[in-house]
Amino acid sequence: MSHAKTFELTIHPGLLRNELISFLHAFGIEDFVEAASDTIDADDVDWEEVLAHWTEKDDSPLLIYRPEASDLETLIVALKEHFGEGMTISGKWIADSLWQEAWEPDFCSLETQKFFIGPEGVAPNPSRIHIALVEAAVFGSGQHATTQALIRLMESQAPLTEQESFLDVGTGTGVLAFAAHHLGYAPIVGTDIEDHAIEIARTNALRNNLPLTLHLGSLPPAGKVWDTIACNILPPTLTHLLEALAGLLTRDGKLYLAGFHEANCEGIEAELRRIGFEVVAARKERGWIAWLAQRPSS
Ligand SMILES: C[S@@+](CC[C@H](N)C(=O)[O-])C[C@H]1O[C@@H](n2cnc3c(N)ncnc32)[C@H](O)[C@@H]1O
């Protein structure tokens, strides 16, 4: 068993987010991970509301990953000199296996109770519903622990008694949306901030002859509420998006979440509680968690 580790530096910039990003660029650091912001492209946006929300949310952290903590020593000193107490910096070691698993999945097939999900050309198991995915450098090929956990959680719930709409935020290859179609959801919309992901999801939908409306951007245009939303995105983006997702759900709507490791559960559960949701079902695959969350019934 490998004990290799990666050092994770977390910087909370407070209101100095833009200054921090410019500082990192000037320092030659381009590979930081930041919580993505929602792309707003609806015509009828209430900008005052959006900007108020934006400022509140501006404190999402930036993360930098390095094989050695010492690789970041000079940066930490420079940050402290430049920003003083203006931002909080913390570091921790994370197991390499987790990091690799999240970002560099090998493409292979996934078999669950209901589905066989695999690359085109691989012979499926005829007793499962087949979802064939084109091989592409887009996350969501079905074999990743977060995707597996979420699909297994979705298929283990009681069958739908009536049709429910489904929004897949961060659709990647579209894999969750395709599983949702076979579980009876309709209509289904997938969003992604990467245009390459949207292209791949579109190709996969065509090849599998499955209905999927796609939207480039974080959230779909305003004006519709959803019965179910799925979101498999690594924290801190997931945490950052939760309140907006809650606002897009019906009162009894279901929120399927994944993308976080058991080490992240506490923070995500706290945010869920803050916005009035509770975890009602869970699934774990190799330490990665999937949750079904809902508002308590009144
Ligand atoms: C971990 S992958 C999940 C893919 C697929 N849904 C699955 O479950 O296998 C996360 C996807 O979310 C997209 N993404 C990242 N931040 C996002 C955001 N703020 N809004 C929408 N999509 C985002 C990424 O481009 C990527 O395709």
Ligand as a Chemical Component Dictionary entry (heavy atoms), coordinates in Angstrom:
data_LIG
# 
_chem_comp.id                   LIG 
_chem_comp.type                 NON-POLYMER 
_chem_comp.pdbx_formal_charge   0 
_chem_comp.three_letter_code    LIG 
# 
loop_
_chem_comp_atom.comp_id 
_chem_comp_atom.atom_id 
_chem_comp_atom.alt_atom_id 
_chem_comp_atom.type_symbol 
_chem_comp_atom.charge 
_chem_comp_atom.model_Cartn_x 
_chem_comp_atom.model_Cartn_y 
_chem_comp_atom.model_Cartn_z 
_chem_comp_atom.pdbx_ordinal 
LIG C1  C1  C 0  -16.164 15.535 -10.666 1  
LIG S1  S1  S 1  -16.743 15.885 -12.288 2  
LIG C2  C2  C 0  -18.336 15.043 -12.290 3  
LIG C3  C3  C 0  -18.788 14.542 -13.650 4  
LIG C4  C4  C 0  -20.032 13.680 -13.638 5  
LIG N1  N1  N 0  -21.191 14.447 -13.245 6  
LIG C5  C5  C 0  -19.872 12.473 -12.731 7  
LIG O1  O1  O 0  -20.583 12.399 -11.722 8  
LIG O2  O2  O -1 -19.076 11.599 -13.013 9  
LIG C6  C6  C 0  -17.155 17.575 -12.093 10 
LIG C7  C7  C 0  -17.610 18.307 -13.355 11 
LIG O3  O3  O 0  -18.108 19.559 -12.922 12 
LIG C8  C8  C 0  -17.664 20.597 -13.772 13 
LIG N2  N2  N 0  -17.639 21.803 -12.931 14 
LIG C9  C9  C 0  -16.672 22.260 -12.100 15 
LIG N3  N3  N 0  -17.072 23.377 -11.458 16 
LIG C10 C10 C 0  -18.342 23.619 -11.899 17 
LIG C11 C11 C 0  -19.314 24.628 -11.601 18 
LIG N4  N4  N 0  -19.080 25.604 -10.746 19 
LIG N5  N5  N 0  -20.517 24.548 -12.210 20 
LIG C12 C12 C 0  -20.791 23.552 -13.099 21 
LIG N6  N6  N 0  -19.902 22.601 -13.434 22 
LIG C13 C13 C 0  -18.701 22.618 -12.839 23 
LIG C14 C14 C 0  -16.316 20.120 -14.276 24 
LIG O4  O4  O 0  -16.006 20.735 -15.523 25 
LIG C15 C15 C 0  -16.528 18.603 -14.382 26 
LIG O5  O5  O 0  -16.986 18.240 -15.662 27 
# 
loop_
_chem_comp_bond.comp_id 
_chem_comp_bond.atom_id_1 
_chem_comp_bond.atom_id_2 
_chem_comp_bond.value_order 
_chem_comp_bond.pdbx_ordinal 
LIG C1  S1  SING 1  
LIG S1  C2  SING 2  
LIG S1  C6  SING 3  
LIG C2  C3  SING 4  
LIG C3  C4  SING 5  
LIG C4  N1  SING 6  
LIG C4  C5  SING 7  
LIG C5  O1  DOUB 8  
LIG C5  O2  SING 9  
LIG C6  C7  SING 10 
LIG C7  O3  SING 11 
LIG C7  C15 SING 12 
LIG O3  C8  SING 13 
LIG C8  N2  SING 14 
LIG C8  C14 SING 15 
LIG N2  C9  SING 16 
LIG N2  C13 SING 17 
LIG C9  N3  DOUB 18 
LIG N3  C10 SING 19 
LIG C10 C11 SING 20 
LIG C10 C13 DOUB 21 
LIG C11 N4  SING 22 
LIG C11 N5  DOUB 23 
LIG N5  C12 SING 24 
LIG C12 N6  DOUB 25 
LIG N6  C13 SING 26 
LIG C14 O4  SING 27 
LIG C14 C15 SING 28 
LIG C15 O5  SING 29 
# 
